[in-house]
Amino acid sequence: MHRGGSEREHATLVQDIFSAWLNATNLHGCAFATWAATHDRIRYASFFDPPDDAGIRQLSLHIRVAQSHEQLALAVFPNIETEQLLLSLLELLDRDPQWNVVRLPISDRLAFDLRWKASDSLEASAIGFAPLGTMPVTRRSPYVAIGVWAGGHSNPRRKKPDAFIGVGDMSHGLQHERYDKMQRLTRERVSRARNVLKDSTVATGVTFCLSSSNPHSTIGVR
């Protein structure tokens, strides 16, 4: 994570750039992401060092702090700029007992659902972002990032929650009319991206998508 003055300045700029992307709803389609970015519902952390075991522990600590403040934990990795570096991060997560990396059966991508163990009985499905062409177009952000909501099933408007928790379970104080409008717009935009582009990876439960030709195929395979 950031330490010195110059890195703090760098981290602030990274956060500003990522926040600007989240505020551009037409890029990712999610009205709730824009709302969270403008209402202090996201706790950022920037990780500049090459991924290692200590960094993974810091990532889990960041998620716990966000959990205690009822915020979405967003960890940004500005120096992960290639698939190989992202795979190195996923390999570390795959070995850590706090995480569960699940390989998804998508034929033309190396796809993963990344889960953080919020408790002994509940996992939080992470949302992933990356500036890679293999990612769903709605998640092609300026930087590699991992978002985790670990605050439980806290959305009173969600009628059919999944067995795991995700960003759709975030707590909020939105009035019914505004929530319904945001949900309708989000569904319309995401459905349009999925259907027009014929991309099945524009879906909940897909954290990262990489090239199917990548040789590191044992990640997430139990």
C-alpha positions as CSV (number, residue, x, y, z in Angstrom):
1,M,0.0,0.0,0.0
2,H,1.1,3.6,-0.3
3,R,3.5,5.0,2.3
4,G,5.6,8.1,1.5
5,G,4.4,11.6,0.4
6,S,4.9,11.0,-3.3
7,E,3.0,7.7,-3.1
8,R,0.2,9.3,-1.2
9,E,-0.1,11.8,-4.0
10,H,0.0,9.0,-6.5
11,A,-2.7,7.1,-4.6
12,T,-4.9,10.2,-4.6
13,L,-4.5,10.6,-8.3
14,V,-5.3,6.9,-8.9
15,Q,-8.4,7.2,-6.8
16,D,-9.5,10.4,-8.7
17,I,-9.0,8.7,-12.0
18,F,-10.9,5.5,-11.0
19,S,-13.7,7.6,-9.4
20,A,-14.0,9.6,-12.7
21,W,-14.4,6.3,-14.5
22,L,-17.1,5.1,-12.0
23,N,-18.9,8.4,-12.5
24,A,-19.1,7.8,-16.3
25,T,-22.2,5.5,-16.1
26,N,-22.3,5.0,-19.9
27,L,-18.9,3.2,-19.7
28,H,-19.8,0.5,-17.2
29,G,-23.6,0.7,-17.1
30,C,-24.1,0.6,-13.4
31,A,-26.1,3.5,-11.9
32,F,-25.4,2.1,-8.4
33,A,-21.6,2.3,-8.9
34,T,-21.9,6.0,-9.8
35,W,-24.1,6.5,-6.7
36,A,-21.5,4.7,-4.4
37,A,-18.7,6.7,-5.9
38,T,-20.4,10.0,-5.1
39,H,-21.8,9.1,-1.6
40,D,-18.7,8.0,0.3
41,R,-19.7,4.3,0.0
42,I,-16.3,3.2,-1.4
43,R,-13.1,2.8,0.7
44,Y,-10.1,2.9,-1.6
45,A,-6.6,1.4,-1.1
46,S,-3.8,1.5,-3.7
47,F,-1.3,-1.3,-3.8
48,F,1.9,-0.3,-5.7
49,D,4.3,-3.0,-4.6
50,P,4.6,-6.3,-6.6
51,P,2.0,-8.8,-5.2
52,D,3.3,-10.9,-2.3
53,D,1.9,-12.7,0.7
54,A,2.2,-9.6,2.9
55,G,0.3,-7.6,0.3
56,I,-2.5,-10.2,0.3
57,R,-2.8,-9.9,4.1
58,Q,-3.0,-6.2,3.7
59,L,-5.7,-6.6,1.1
60,S,-7.8,-8.7,3.5
61,L,-7.2,-6.1,6.3
62,H,-8.5,-3.4,3.9
63,I,-11.6,-5.4,3.3
64,R,-12.3,-5.9,7.0
65,V,-11.9,-2.1,7.7
66,A,-14.4,-1.4,4.9
67,Q,-16.7,-4.0,6.2
68,S,-16.7,-2.3,9.7
69,H,-17.6,1.0,8.0
70,E,-20.3,-0.5,5.8
71,Q,-18.4,0.4,2.7
72,L,-17.3,-1.3,-0.5
73,A,-13.6,-2.2,-0.3
74,L,-11.9,-1.2,-3.6
75,A,-8.3,-2.2,-4.0
76,V,-6.5,-0.7,-7.0
77,F,-3.3,-2.1,-8.4
78,P,-1.8,0.6,-10.7
79,N,1.3,-1.4,-11.5
80,I,-0.4,-4.6,-12.7
81,E,-0.4,-3.8,-16.4
82,T,-0.3,-7.2,-18.1
83,E,-2.1,-10.5,-18.0
84,Q,1.0,-12.2,-16.5
85,L,1.1,-9.8,-13.6
86,L,-2.6,-10.3,-13.0
87,L,-2.2,-14.1,-13.1
88,S,0.6,-13.8,-10.5
89,L,-1.8,-11.9,-8.2
90,L,-4.5,-14.6,-8.8
91,E,-2.0,-17.4,-8.0
92,L,-1.2,-15.7,-4.6
93,L,-4.9,-15.4,-3.9
94,D,-5.5,-19.0,-4.9
95,R,-3.0,-20.1,-2.2
96,D,-4.3,-17.9,0.6
97,P,-6.8,-19.5,2.9
98,Q,-8.9,-16.3,3.1
99,W,-9.6,-16.5,-0.6
100,N,-11.3,-18.9,-2.9
101,V,-10.6,-18.7,-6.7
102,V,-13.2,-20.6,-8.8
103,R,-12.5,-21.4,-12.4
104,L,-15.6,-20.7,-14.5
105,P,-16.7,-22.9,-17.5
106,I,-16.5,-20.2,-20.2
107,S,-15.1,-21.7,-23.4
108,D,-13.3,-18.7,-25.0
109,R,-11.9,-17.1,-21.9
110,L,-9.8,-18.0,-18.8
111,A,-12.5,-16.8,-16.4
112,F,-12.6,-16.7,-12.6
113,D,-15.0,-16.0,-9.8
114,L,-12.8,-14.6,-6.9
115,R,-14.3,-15.0,-3.4
116,W,-13.3,-13.6,0.0
117,K,-14.3,-15.6,3.0
118,A,-16.4,-13.2,5.0
119,S,-17.1,-15.8,7.7
120,D,-17.0,-19.6,8.1
121,S,-20.3,-19.9,6.2
122,L,-20.4,-16.9,3.9
123,E,-18.3,-15.9,0.9
124,A,-18.2,-12.5,-0.8
125,S,-17.9,-12.6,-4.6
126,A,-15.5,-9.9,-5.7
127,I,-16.1,-7.7,-8.7
128,G,-13.0,-7.3,-10.9
129,F,-11.8,-4.5,-13.2
130,A,-8.9,-4.4,-15.6
131,P,-7.7,-2.5,-18.7
132,L,-7.7,-5.7,-20.8
133,G,-9.6,-6.5,-24.0
134,T,-10.5,-9.9,-22.6
135,M,-12.5,-8.3,-19.8
136,P,-16.2,-7.7,-20.2
137,V,-16.5,-4.2,-21.8
138,T,-18.4,-3.0,-18.7
139,R,-15.3,-3.7,-16.6
140,R,-12.6,-2.3,-18.7
141,S,-11.4,0.3,-16.2
142,P,-8.2,2.5,-16.1
143,Y,-6.5,0.1,-13.6
144,V,-6.7,-3.4,-12.3
145,A,-8.9,-3.4,-9.2
146,I,-10.8,-5.7,-6.9
147,G,-14.0,-4.7,-5.2
148,V,-15.5,-6.6,-2.3
149,W,-18.7,-5.9,-0.3
150,A,-18.4,-8.0,2.8
151,G,-21.2,-6.5,4.9
152,G,-23.7,-9.3,4.4
153,H,-27.1,-9.4,2.7
154,S,-27.8,-5.7,3.6
155,N,-29.9,-4.6,0.6
156,P,-33.6,-4.7,1.8
157,R,-34.8,-4.3,-1.8
158,R,-33.1,-7.5,-3.1
159,K,-35.8,-10.1,-3.3
160,K,-33.8,-13.2,-4.2
161,P,-30.3,-12.9,-2.6
162,D,-27.7,-15.4,-3.7
163,A,-26.0,-17.9,-1.3
164,F,-22.9,-15.7,-1.5
165,I,-22.8,-11.9,-1.1
166,G,-21.8,-9.3,-3.7
167,V,-22.1,-5.7,-4.6
168,G,-25.8,-6.1,-5.1
169,D,-26.2,-6.7,-1.4
170,M,-24.8,-3.3,-0.3
171,S,-26.7,-1.4,2.3
172,H,-28.3,1.9,1.2
173,G,-30.8,4.5,2.1
174,L,-32.3,5.0,-1.3
175,Q,-36.0,5.8,-1.6
176,H,-38.0,3.0,-3.4
177,E,-38.7,5.1,-6.5
178,R,-35.1,6.2,-7.0
179,Y,-33.8,2.6,-6.3
180,D,-36.2,1.2,-8.9
181,K,-35.2,3.7,-11.5
182,M,-31.5,3.0,-10.9
183,Q,-32.1,-0.7,-11.1
184,R,-34.1,-0.4,-14.3
185,L,-31.4,1.7,-16.0
186,T,-28.6,-0.6,-14.9
187,R,-30.4,-3.7,-16.2
188,E,-31.1,-2.0,-19.5
189,R,-27.5,-0.9,-20.0
190,V,-26.0,-4.2,-19.0
191,S,-28.4,-6.2,-21.1
192,R,-27.7,-4.1,-24.1
193,A,-24.0,-4.6,-23.7
194,R,-24.4,-8.3,-23.3
195,N,-26.8,-8.8,-26.2
196,V,-25.4,-6.4,-28.7
197,L,-21.8,-7.6,-28.1
198,K,-22.8,-11.2,-27.7
199,D,-20.6,-11.4,-24.6
200,S,-21.8,-13.9,-21.9
201,T,-19.1,-12.7,-19.5
202,V,-21.1,-9.5,-18.8
203,A,-22.7,-11.2,-15.8
204,T,-22.6,-11.4,-12.0
205,G,-20.1,-13.8,-10.6
206,V,-17.4,-13.2,-13.2
207,T,-14.5,-11.4,-11.6
208,F,-11.7,-11.6,-14.2
209,C,-11.5,-12.8,-17.8
210,L,-8.1,-13.5,-19.4
211,S,-7.0,-15.1,-22.7
212,S,-8.0,-18.7,-23.0
213,S,-4.6,-19.5,-24.6
214,N,-2.8,-18.6,-21.4
215,P,-0.8,-21.6,-20.0
216,H,-1.6,-20.9,-16.4
217,S,-4.7,-23.0,-16.4
218,T,-4.4,-24.6,-12.9
219,I,-5.5,-21.5,-11.0
220,G,-8.9,-22.1,-9.4
221,V,-9.0,-25.8,-10.3
222,R,-9.5,-28.0,-7.3
